[in-house]
């Protein structure tokens, strides 16, 4: 058996960004790998996730997840191979999903890791389509937005890990029409040709309100919001009576230093009897078994497709995160340490 690593690299936040983060806000540092205690495992990271919500954790504000601490390793979803174990139910050679990403090696309590099966789906799928983004899409559409067969659904950020899955689940569950918005003509093409959206538009090509009206002449019943701002305003105008909005994220505002003026048409919520509800995936963990069973079956049958944008090497971690904020990914953005 080869000797266990004594040091590994990890990304630290070294300054709190004001507006858009810059590479200077982060540092890749060599750190000691802790001893494996009773009931703990040592995992060699193979892939870790970068996600939009992480931008909020870089601010020193109270939120639903604690902020990243300065000069400490950042964390997030990761999958890897167990290389040492002092736990009964996880063995060396097992693969696990855990929450200590952004580093080459992680020591953690075994109860904070979940075994994953690389024969059921590629390991990276457990960070995206079968992981937190996938459950967000599934729970947000079906539970929070109370989707029902025949609904017209609009998804913003539709080429991302969450949005692309929302649109496809809506189609598989009987939506009458699914519309997506994305930030490039290439992504719009992917939405229609690969993911089966009925219509999609590039929000950079013109007024969102007008483009949505053209794509949904009879209005929409559900809006899955990943963007906020002008997209939420346009959706409120387009929603039919008793329309529902699942508010998952507002990436258009994450790097703003000034408050957003939109939506300016909130009064419409009254007359249309709209429901706008925020969404945190952690509230919906009870759906996890049903979600994995249903979505993995769709993946195996080829009915649900998913995209991944992989960046190779831990040293590219911040570059991948900044690219995600700029919309350079199609599907889930993943940093692969296995090349």
C-alpha positions as CSV (number, residue, x, y, z in Angstrom):
1,X,0.0,0.0,0.0
2,X,1.4,3.4,-1.0
3,X,2.0,6.0,1.8
4,X,-0.8,8.3,2.5
5,X,-0.4,12.0,1.5
6,X,0.8,14.4,4.2
7,X,0.1,17.6,2.3
8,X,-2.3,18.7,-0.4
9,X,-3.4,21.9,-2.2
10,X,-6.5,23.8,-1.3
11,X,-8.2,27.0,-2.4
12,X,-8.5,29.8,0.2
13,X,-10.6,33.0,0.0
14,X,-8.1,35.7,0.9
15,X,-10.2,38.9,0.3
16,X,-13.9,39.5,0.1
17,X,-14.9,40.6,-3.4
18,X,-16.6,43.9,-4.0
19,X,-18.7,43.4,-7.2
20,X,-17.1,40.9,-9.6
21,X,-14.5,38.6,-7.9
22,X,-11.0,38.7,-9.3
23,X,-8.2,36.0,-9.2
24,X,-6.4,38.1,-6.5
25,X,-9.3,37.3,-4.1
26,X,-8.1,33.7,-3.9
27,X,-5.0,31.7,-3.2
28,X,-4.0,28.1,-3.9
29,X,-2.1,26.9,-0.9
30,X,-0.3,23.7,0.3
31,X,-1.7,22.5,3.6
32,X,-1.2,19.5,5.9
33,X,-3.6,16.6,5.5
34,X,-5.1,15.9,9.0
35,X,-4.8,12.5,10.6
36,X,-7.8,10.2,10.0
37,X,-9.6,9.9,13.3
38,X,-12.0,7.3,14.6
39,X,-15.2,7.2,12.3
40,X,-13.4,9.3,9.7
41,X,-12.3,8.8,6.1
42,X,-9.7,10.3,3.8
43,X,-10.9,11.1,0.3
44,X,-8.8,11.8,-2.8
45,X,-10.9,14.4,-4.7
46,X,-11.5,13.4,-8.3
47,X,-14.0,16.2,-9.2
48,X,-15.4,19.2,-7.4
49,X,-18.3,21.5,-8.2
50,X,-18.4,25.3,-8.6
51,X,-21.8,26.8,-8.3
52,X,-23.4,30.3,-8.5
53,X,-24.5,30.2,-4.8
54,X,-20.8,30.2,-3.8
55,X,-20.6,33.9,-4.8
56,X,-23.0,34.8,-2.0
57,X,-20.8,32.9,0.5
58,X,-17.9,35.2,-0.3
59,X,-19.7,38.1,1.3
60,X,-19.5,38.5,5.1
61,X,-23.3,38.5,5.5
62,X,-25.7,36.2,7.4
63,X,-27.4,33.9,5.0
64,X,-28.9,30.4,4.6
65,X,-25.3,29.0,4.4
66,X,-22.4,30.5,6.5
67,X,-20.0,32.7,4.6
68,X,-16.6,31.4,3.6
69,X,-13.9,32.4,6.1
70,X,-10.9,34.3,5.0
71,X,-7.6,32.4,4.8
72,X,-9.5,29.1,5.2
73,X,-10.3,26.4,2.6
74,X,-13.5,27.0,0.7
75,X,-16.0,24.1,0.5
76,X,-18.6,22.7,-1.8
77,X,-19.8,19.5,-3.5
78,X,-17.1,16.9,-4.5
79,X,-16.7,13.3,-5.4
80,X,-13.7,11.1,-4.9
81,X,-12.1,7.8,-3.9
82,X,-11.6,6.8,-0.3
83,X,-7.9,6.1,0.3
84,X,-8.0,5.6,4.1
85,X,-10.9,4.7,6.4
86,X,-11.5,4.3,10.1
87,X,-15.2,3.9,9.6
88,X,-17.3,0.7,9.6
89,X,-19.5,1.3,6.6
90,X,-17.1,2.9,4.1
91,X,-14.1,1.0,2.8
92,X,-10.9,2.0,1.0
93,X,-11.8,2.0,-2.7
94,X,-15.4,3.2,-2.3
95,X,-16.4,6.4,-4.0
96,X,-18.3,9.1,-2.1
97,X,-20.0,12.4,-2.5
98,X,-19.1,14.9,0.2
99,X,-19.1,18.7,1.0
100,X,-15.4,19.5,1.2
101,X,-14.5,20.5,-2.3
102,X,-11.9,23.0,-3.5
103,X,-9.1,20.7,-2.2
104,X,-7.1,17.7,-3.3
105,X,-7.6,15.6,-0.1
106,X,-10.4,15.8,2.4
107,X,-10.7,14.2,5.9
108,X,-14.2,14.1,7.2
109,X,-16.6,12.1,9.4
110,X,-18.0,9.1,7.4
111,X,-21.5,10.1,8.3
112,X,-21.1,13.3,6.3
113,X,-20.3,11.4,3.1
114,X,-22.7,9.4,0.8
115,X,-21.5,6.4,-1.1
116,X,-22.1,6.7,-4.9
117,X,-22.0,4.0,-7.5
118,X,-19.9,4.8,-10.6
119,X,-21.5,1.9,-12.5
120,X,-25.0,3.5,-12.3
121,X,-23.8,6.9,-13.6
122,X,-20.5,8.7,-14.2
123,X,-19.1,10.2,-10.9
124,X,-19.5,13.7,-12.2
125,X,-23.3,13.1,-12.6
126,X,-23.6,13.1,-8.8
127,X,-22.4,16.7,-8.7
128,X,-24.9,17.8,-11.4
129,X,-27.8,16.0,-13.0
130,X,-28.2,13.4,-10.1
131,X,-26.8,15.8,-7.4
132,X,-27.8,19.1,-5.8
133,X,-28.5,21.0,-9.0
134,X,-30.7,18.1,-10.2
135,X,-32.7,17.9,-7.0
136,X,-33.1,21.7,-7.1
137,X,-34.6,21.4,-10.6
138,X,-36.9,18.5,-9.7
139,X,-38.1,19.9,-6.3
140,X,-38.4,23.4,-7.6
141,X,-40.5,22.5,-10.6
142,X,-42.7,19.8,-9.1
143,X,-43.1,20.9,-5.5
144,X,-42.4,24.7,-5.2
145,X,-43.9,25.7,-8.6
146,X,-46.7,23.0,-8.3
147,X,-46.2,22.0,-11.9
148,X,-49.1,20.3,-13.6
149,X,-49.6,18.6,-17.0
150,X,-50.4,21.1,-19.7
151,X,-48.5,24.0,-18.1
152,X,-46.5,26.5,-20.2
153,X,-43.1,26.8,-18.5
154,X,-40.4,29.5,-18.8
155,X,-36.9,28.9,-17.5
156,X,-34.1,31.5,-17.3
157,X,-30.5,30.5,-17.2
158,X,-31.8,27.5,-19.1
159,X,-28.5,26.1,-20.4
160,X,-27.1,25.8,-16.9
161,X,-27.0,22.7,-14.7
162,X,-30.4,23.5,-13.0
163,X,-32.2,25.2,-15.9
164,X,-31.5,22.5,-18.5
165,X,-32.9,19.8,-16.2
166,X,-36.0,21.9,-15.3
167,X,-37.0,22.2,-19.0
168,X,-36.5,18.6,-19.7
169,X,-38.4,17.4,-16.6
170,X,-41.3,19.7,-17.6
171,X,-41.4,18.2,-21.1
172,X,-41.2,14.6,-19.7
173,X,-44.1,15.4,-17.2
174,X,-46.4,16.8,-20.0
175,X,-45.8,20.5,-20.3
176,X,-47.6,21.9,-23.3
177,X,-44.7,24.3,-24.1
178,X,-41.3,24.9,-22.6
179,X,-39.3,28.1,-23.2
180,X,-35.8,28.9,-22.2
181,X,-33.5,31.9,-22.1
182,X,-29.7,31.8,-22.3
183,X,-26.8,34.1,-23.0
184,X,-25.6,32.9,-26.4
185,X,-26.9,31.8,-29.8
186,X,-25.0,28.5,-29.3
187,X,-26.7,27.8,-26.0
188,X,-30.1,28.6,-27.6
189,X,-29.4,26.0,-30.3
190,X,-28.5,23.4,-27.7
191,X,-31.7,24.1,-25.7
192,X,-33.9,23.5,-28.8
193,X,-31.9,20.8,-30.6
194,X,-30.5,18.7,-27.8
195,X,-32.7,19.4,-24.7
196,X,-36.0,19.5,-26.6
197,X,-37.2,23.0,-25.5
198,X,-40.1,24.2,-27.8
199,X,-38.5,27.7,-28.0
200,X,-35.5,29.6,-26.7
201,X,-34.0,33.0,-27.0
202,X,-30.7,34.8,-26.4
203,X,-31.5,37.5,-23.8
204,X,-28.5,39.6,-25.1
205,X,-30.2,39.9,-28.5
206,X,-33.0,42.3,-27.4
207,X,-35.6,43.1,-24.8
208,X,-36.4,40.1,-22.7
209,X,-40.1,41.1,-22.3
210,X,-40.6,41.2,-26.1
211,X,-38.7,38.0,-26.8
212,X,-40.7,36.2,-24.1
213,X,-44.0,37.5,-25.5
214,X,-43.0,36.2,-29.0
215,X,-42.0,32.8,-27.6
216,X,-45.1,32.5,-25.4
217,X,-48.0,34.3,-27.2
218,X,-50.6,32.7,-24.9
219,X,-48.6,33.5,-21.7
220,X,-46.9,31.2,-19.2
221,X,-48.1,29.3,-16.2
222,X,-44.8,28.6,-14.4
223,X,-41.6,30.6,-14.3
224,X,-38.4,29.0,-12.9
225,X,-36.1,31.9,-12.0
226,X,-32.4,31.6,-12.0
227,X,-31.7,35.1,-13.0
228,X,-33.9,37.7,-11.4
229,X,-33.9,41.3,-12.6
230,X,-35.4,42.0,-16.0
231,X,-36.3,38.3,-16.5
232,X,-38.5,38.2,-13.4
233,X,-40.2,41.5,-14.5
234,X,-40.8,40.0,-18.0
235,X,-42.2,36.8,-16.5
236,X,-44.6,38.6,-14.1
237,X,-46.0,40.4,-17.2
238,X,-46.3,37.1,-19.1
239,X,-47.7,34.9,-16.3
240,X,-51.4,33.9,-16.6
241,X,-53.8,34.1,-13.7
242,X,-52.7,31.8,-10.8
243,X,-49.2,31.5,-12.3
244,X,-46.4,30.3,-10.1
245,X,-42.8,31.3,-9.8
246,X,-40.0,29.2,-8.2
247,X,-37.2,31.7,-7.3
248,X,-34.1,29.6,-7.3
249,X,-31.4,32.2,-7.9
250,X,-30.8,35.7,-9.1
251,X,-27.4,35.5,-10.8
252,X,-27.9,38.8,-12.6
253,X,-27.5,40.6,-9.2
254,X,-24.8,38.5,-7.5
255,X,-22.0,40.9,-8.5
256,X,-24.0,44.1,-8.4
257,X,-22.9,46.8,-6.0
258,X,-26.2,48.7,-6.5
259,X,-29.7,47.4,-5.8
260,X,-31.7,46.2,-8.8
261,X,-34.6,48.4,-10.0
262,X,-36.5,45.4,-11.4
263,X,-39.1,44.0,-11.2
264,X,-41.1,47.2,-11.3
265,X,-44.4,45.5,-12.0
266,X,-45.0,43.7,-8.7
267,X,-48.5,45.1,-8.5
268,X,-49.5,42.6,-11.2
269,X,-49.0,39.8,-8.6
270,X,-52.3,41.0,-7.0
271,X,-54.6,41.0,-10.0
272,X,-53.2,37.8,-11.4
273,X,-53.1,36.1,-8.0
274,X,-49.6,35.0,-8.6
275,X,-47.5,32.9,-6.2
276,X,-43.8,33.7,-5.9
277,X,-41.8,31.4,-3.7
278,X,-38.2,31.1,-2.9
279,X,-36.5,27.7,-3.2
280,X,-33.7,26.1,-1.1
281,X,-32.9,22.6,-2.1
282,X,-32.1,21.6,1.5
283,X,-35.8,21.8,2.3
284,X,-36.5,19.0,-0.1
285,X,-34.2,16.2,0.9
286,X,-37.2,13.9,1.5
287,X,-37.6,13.8,-2.3
288,X,-34.0,12.5,-2.9
289,X,-34.8,8.8,-3.3
290,X,-37.7,9.4,-5.7
291,X,-35.7,12.0,-7.6
292,X,-32.6,9.6,-8.1
293,X,-34.9,6.7,-9.1
294,X,-36.9,8.7,-11.7
295,X,-34.1,10.8,-13.1
296,X,-31.5,8.0,-13.3
297,X,-34.1,6.0,-15.3
298,X,-34.5,8.9,-17.7
299,X,-30.8,9.2,-18.1
300,X,-30.4,5.4,-18.8
301,X,-33.2,5.5,-21.4
302,X,-31.7,8.6,-23.1
303,X,-34.9,10.7,-22.4
304,X,-33.0,13.2,-20.3
305,X,-29.7,14.6,-21.5
306,X,-27.2,16.6,-19.6
307,X,-24.3,18.7,-20.3
308,X,-21.0,19.2,-18.4
309,X,-18.3,21.7,-18.8
310,X,-15.1,20.3,-17.3
311,X,-12.0,22.2,-16.5
312,X,-8.9,20.1,-15.8
313,X,-6.7,20.7,-12.8
314,X,-7.1,22.1,-9.3
315,X,-5.1,25.1,-10.3
316,X,-7.9,26.0,-12.7
317,X,-10.6,26.1,-9.9
318,X,-11.0,29.8,-9.6
319,X,-10.8,30.2,-13.4
320,X,-13.7,27.8,-13.7
321,X,-15.7,29.6,-11.0
322,X,-15.2,33.0,-12.7
323,X,-16.1,31.4,-16.0
324,X,-19.4,30.1,-14.5
325,X,-20.3,33.6,-13.3
326,X,-19.7,34.9,-16.9
327,X,-21.9,32.1,-18.3
328,X,-19.1,30.2,-20.1
329,X,-20.5,26.8,-19.1
330,X,-23.2,24.7,-20.8
331,X,-24.6,22.4,-18.1
332,X,-22.7,21.7,-14.9
333,X,-19.4,23.4,-14.4
334,X,-16.9,20.9,-12.9
335,X,-13.3,21.0,-11.9
336,X,-11.7,17.6,-12.7
337,X,-8.5,16.6,-10.8
338,X,-8.4,13.4,-12.8
339,X,-7.8,15.3,-16.0
